[in-house]
Amino acid sequence: MSTLTIQRLEIFRAIYENGSLTQAASELKLAQPTVSKHISNFQRTLGFDLFVNEKGRLRPTVEADALYQECKDMFDQLEHIDQSVQSLRRGSEQVLRVMIVVPGAQLRLFSDAIRAVRDRWPDINLIVSVGGRDTQIWKLRRGEIDLGIGTPKLPHPDIESVVLTTLRMVGIMPITHELATQKKVSVSDFGKYPSILPSESTLYGKLILRTLEHVGVVPDTRISADAPSQLPLLVDSLECLSILDMITAFHPPKDAAIKVLPLDVSMDYNVCVNRIQGRVLTPQAEFLIEKLREGLAQEKQFMERQL
């Protein structure tokens, strides 16, 4: 018989978190003698104590602390599974958990798609969060979200990335900049004029720096920005050039007086929706993806007409 079973670990977790056999038994809906017997048998099988009784409270041992940390991710996953089972038991599997990366106005497009889902399924439980690429990977693999939206393709073999649309990176500058009257911005200008670029840690930072390096341009960059939404205001106030995703560039803060111009080199990026490889999507998830694709297509047409 295996030393570790889900039941034993669940009883251990309940005692660890409550510090009491009585409270642990109440949480688990078991009789206290049953909980006591299970934890005693578990300790005997392990060959070391997990708890020490101190004035009526059960204090975890060093070994218990180590075991709890090792099992914490599993406990979180079990809780998620339990929530899913409860939802299925109620006959209501209309739960959709999504995480979006928000460069600028993508949040507005996402909100429109969410509204369409709510209109069709008024009782759906939508759980929306915001997070970067690495967080999306982590939460998708842990089963904490169903869809990750807004990133380029995620670099993980377990994750399938579907392209919603392909957009261009564009150049931005203050409307008073001497280059603002041109029809295009040359990437060589980024080696001649002060610029502010997205940092390498951002969604498109590596793409920009890689492209500039490929054409032999060393940007005159003294400031970098971790949040693309910061760039239009910084560009305007510091009179610099920048390269930005189309959506954020065409929906700057109201106080940013900027000019948006196409670049003289191709610098495209994909907006993707990500999910665990092979996982079947619910009708609600498929509908959300379709509405996002439609919204992005309309937005792309609008932006291309402005360039």
N, C-alpha and C positions, 0 to 999 in steps of 0.2 A: 504494500500500500504506500502511495506517495506521501511524503512528509507534508508537502504543501498542497492544500486544497483550497478552493475558493471559500468554502464555508469557514475553515479555520482562519484564513486571512481576514475575512469580513468580521469575525468575532474579535480578532486581534485589533483590527482598525477601530472598531466601536469602543473597545476598552481603552485603547491608546488615546483616542480623542475625547473621551468622556471622563477618564480617570476613575471610573466607578463601575463595578459589576452591575449594580442596580440600574444605572442610567443606560449602560450598554444593552442590558436585557430589554429595557423598555423601548429603546430605539429599534432593536432587531425583532421586537415582538416575540421574545422567547422567555421561558422561565429562568430566573436567576440561577438555580442549581444547574440547569442545562448549560448556560454560558460558563459557569465556573468549571464544570466537568470538561468542557471542550478546551478551555484555555489551559487547564492542568495537563490534559493529555497532550496538547500541542507542545507545551514546555518540556514535558518528559521526552517526547519524540525528538525535539530539537537538541536536547542535552544541555540547555542553559535556561535561566530564568528570563522572563520578559518584563515582569513587574515586581516591584517591592511595595509591600503595604506600609504606608507611613501615615499614622493617625487617621485611618479610615479611607485614605486616598491611595490609589494605585499609581505609583511613580514608575515611569518606564525606565528600564535599564539602558545602558549604552548599547547593548545588542538590539534592544527593541527600537531605539532611535535609528540605528543603521537599517534594520529590516523595514521600518516604516518608510524611510526615504527611498529604499529600493523599490517599494511597492506603490509609491504615491501615484505614479502615472497610471498603473493598473487600476487603482481605486477610482481615479477620475474617469477612466474608460468604462468601468463597471457602472458608475453612476449614469453616464451617458446612455449605456445600453438599457439600464433600468428605466430611464425616462422614455426611451423609444418603445419599450415593451408596454409601459403604462399608456402611452399614446395609442398604440395599436389596440390595447384592451378596450380603450374608450371608443374605438372605431374612428379615430380622428388622426390620420397620418398626414394631415395638411400642415406640416411644419416645414419651413424652409429657412435654412441658416446660411447667410451669405456674408462674405467679407469683401470689401472694395478698397482698392488703392485709389486715392482721390487726387489726381493732378488737375487742379483747377475745376473747370465746369463739368467734369465727368459726374460729379455728385448730382448735378441737376438732371442729367440724362438718366442716371440711375434712379432718382426719385420718381421720374415720369414712368419708368418701367415698373417700379414697385406699385405705383398708384394703379396701373393697369391690372396688375396681378390681384390687388385688393378688390378692384371693381368686379372681377370675374369670380373670385373666391373670397367673399367677405369674411368668412370665419377662419381664414388661414392665419396661422401663428408665424409671423415673420420675425426672425432674429437677425438684425443687421449690425455689423461691426466694421471698423476701419482698421486696416493694417497693411504693412509692407509685404514685399515678396517673401522674405524668410518666414514671417509670421503666417502667411497663407500656407506655405509648405507644411509647417509644423502643425497647424490646425487641421488641414486637410488629412494628413496622415494619422492624426489622433481621432478623426471622426467628429471633430467639434464644429466643422462647417461643411456644407454640402457643395458650395461653389465659392471659388475665389475669382474676383472680377477686376479687370483693369490693368493687369500686369502684361508684359511680354511673356513669351513661353517660359514656363518654370522649369529649371534644370533638375528634374528628378524623375527617375524611371517609373515610379509608381503613379505619376501624375500626368494626366492627359490635358493638353492645352489646345483649345479650339479658337481659331482667329475670328473675332467679331468684325474687325475692319483693319485696314492698313492706312496709316496717316503719315503726313510729312512733318518733319521738324522744320521750323521756320526761324528766320532772324527777326529780332525785335530791337528797337532803339527808341529814344525820345523823339517826339515829332519835330523837335527843333534840331536834331542831329544833322550834320552836314551830309550824311549818306541817306537821309530819309527821302530825298527826291528821286533816288534811283529806282529802277524797276526790280532789281535783284540785289541781294547782298552777297558779296564774294567772301568765301571762307578765308581768303588771304587777308581780308580786312581785320580779322581777329588777331592777326599778328602785328597790326599797325595801330589799332585803337584799343583803349582800355575796355575790358569786357568782364562780365560776371557770368559764370557758367554753372549749371547744376553740378554738384559734387559727384565724384565717382560712385558714391553710395546710393545715389538716386536711381530711379527707373531708367533714365536715358543718359545719365552722366557718362557711362562707359562708351555708349554708342557715339556720343559727341566727341569725346577725347580720342577714340579710336579713329574716327573719320578724319579729324584734324591732323592726327599723326600720319595717317596714310597719305595725305596730300602735302605733307611737309610743313604744316603750319604749327608754330608754337604760339599759343594764344597769350596775349598780354593780360593775364588774369591775376588780379590781386585779391579778389573776393570770390568765394564759391558759396552756393546756397544748397541746403539740404531739402528745402521745400520749394517745388516749382512755383507755387502760388506766390512766393515772396518776390520772384524775379521782376515782374512788371513794375512794381513800385520802386525797387532798388535801381532798375535800369533808368527809370525816369528821374529819380532824385540824384543819382550819381553820374548821369549822362554817359552811360556805358552801352556797349552792344551785348546781346545775349542770343542764345539759341534755345528754343523752347518748343514744347509740343503744341500742335495747332489749337487744341481745345482750350488750353490755358491762355495761349496768346490772344485768341479772339474773344476771350471772356475775362479781361483783366479787372482788377478792382477799379471802381469808378474814379478814384483819384489818380490813376496812372494814365498819363497822356503818352501813349506809345504808338509807333508805326510798326506794322507787321509786313514783312517782305519775304518772298521765297528766297531760298539759298541757291547758289549756282552749282551745287553738287547735290546728288540724291542722298537723302538721309531719312529713310523711312522707318517706322516702328509699328509693331502690331499691338492691337488691344485685344487681349485674350480673355476667355473664361476658362477656368481650371477646375478639374475634378479628379477624384481618384480613378485610375485606369479601370475600365470595365464596369464601373458602378452604374446601375440603371437610374436614369433621372425620372423624377416624378413629373406629371403633366405641368405642375406649377413651375418647376425649375425650367422645363423646356419652353414654356410660355414666356418666362422672364428673359431667357436668353434671346428669344425671337424679338421681343420688344426692345431689348438693348441693341440688337443688330439693326432694327428699323430706325431707332433713334440716332444711332451713330451714322447710318447711311445718309439720313436727312441733314445731320450736322455737317458731314463731310461735304455734301453738295453746296451748302451755304458757304462754308469756309473756302472751298476751292474757287467759288465765284468772286470772293473778295481779293484773291491774290492776282 
